[in-house]
Amino acid sequence: MVSLTIMIACTKTNGTEPTGPDAPYNSEITVQNSYTNNIVLHWQRLSGETKYEVRYAVAENMVDAVTFESNTPTIDIKNLEKSQIYYIQIRAQTSKGWTDWSTVKRISTAAFAVAVTTYNILGIEADDVVEPEYAWHLRKDALKQMVLQENNNPDIIGFQETTTLAEELVDMFKDHYGCHVSARGVSARLICWKPEKFELVSYDDNIDIFGTEVSGHNTARYPTYVRLKEMTTGKEILVYSVHVPAGSNLPREEAQRIRAVGAQNLAIHAKQRKQETNLPVIIMGDFNSYPETVIGGHSSPCIIMKDQRIEDTFDKAVQRTNVNYSTTVNRATSTVKPGQNGDTRIDYIFTYPTDQVTVTRFDILINFEEGSSSRLQKPVPSDHHPVRSVLHFTY
């Protein structure tokens, strides 16, 4: 069951405690996260309270309201309808009696939910230099299974390292996904979606995120971008997939500068598209940098995105799995790489803006050998794990 989380800070007209029964109890919503089926309310504890009541209705005059009682400043209201406006009030009981109901708050549940995966698949061009015993033809069936398995099977997926493999992947997944292949020979060339869930509205293969600040790097210069329409609601979303350079043949400071330039320009472009369309944004891909790194004064793409108020789904998720592993794989030993609470991620899913997109799950998807927490099932599909988030859209 998913949830709509609302943080409510409560203030009174007379100090920290109402002066008597029916004193007004005014509330200010400070955080509102909309999901599809539940509303979870958290609010600031009222001085001297003994218990609370919360009521909600589909009518602003609160006719036929449903009322719940809580001994703590939190409550989970279940079994709500998606894309439905609800009106909510709170009151508190203190030693002096019940306060009056708070001002009515208007809150909508999410219109739809989307599972999104980003996956660097290790391109076929790497076969000769990265463990040739794991060549593409030996692992492609395992990769297909990894995408379609029950705990993945996303509604939207962005692939990286598809410069050569894009058309083969389109054929591989043709019974499951519609796809857009960028006309440019870039790494993040392919975005796919479930045709029963979305349809393509438009695309743009000419978004240059490096400009004159960076020369070369044409396989990373252009993200793939699509505008998709959700079939049941008719609502649209903007989706970017990107693969900025690892820079193994560059000085660390220069590689980080290039990544920072790309992230900054991509964030600016995405926010401009948001302003033009009023549609929410997903940005995903391989950013080749850990979340909090600063090298030579250049911040990681994750820092830059968050400075632009573009949010990391890792931070927003209600539930997270495998966060103490890296998002990359030691293919030579077929073992996972350790991390601590997401600190070795280089694959990300970002969303914007916060009032239109919320997150229930963040998963690093790993298929372990039976009985092991470090060894991977063989063949190992890629040198990256898929990263998946479940997003909820309210607009």
Secondary structure, DSSP 4 states (H G I P E B T S, - for coil): ----EEEEEEEESSTTS-SSTT--EEEEEEEEE--SS-EEEEEPPPTTEEEEEEEEESSTT-TT-EEEEESSSEEEE-SPPTT-EEEEEEEEEETTEEPPPPPPEEEE--SEEEEEEEEE---GGGTTTS-GGG-HHHHHHHHHHHHHSTT---SEEEEES-TTTHHHHHHHTTTT-EEEE-SS--SS-EEEE-TTTEEEEEEES---SSGGGS---HHHHS-EEEEEEETTT--EEEEEEEE----TTS-HHHHHHHHHHHHHHHHHHHHHHHHHH---EEEEEE--S-TT-EETTEEPHHHHHHHTTPEEHHHH-SEEESTTEEEEEETTTTEEEE-STTTT--EEEEEE-TTTEEEEEEEE---BPTT-SSBBPSS---SB--EEEEEEE--
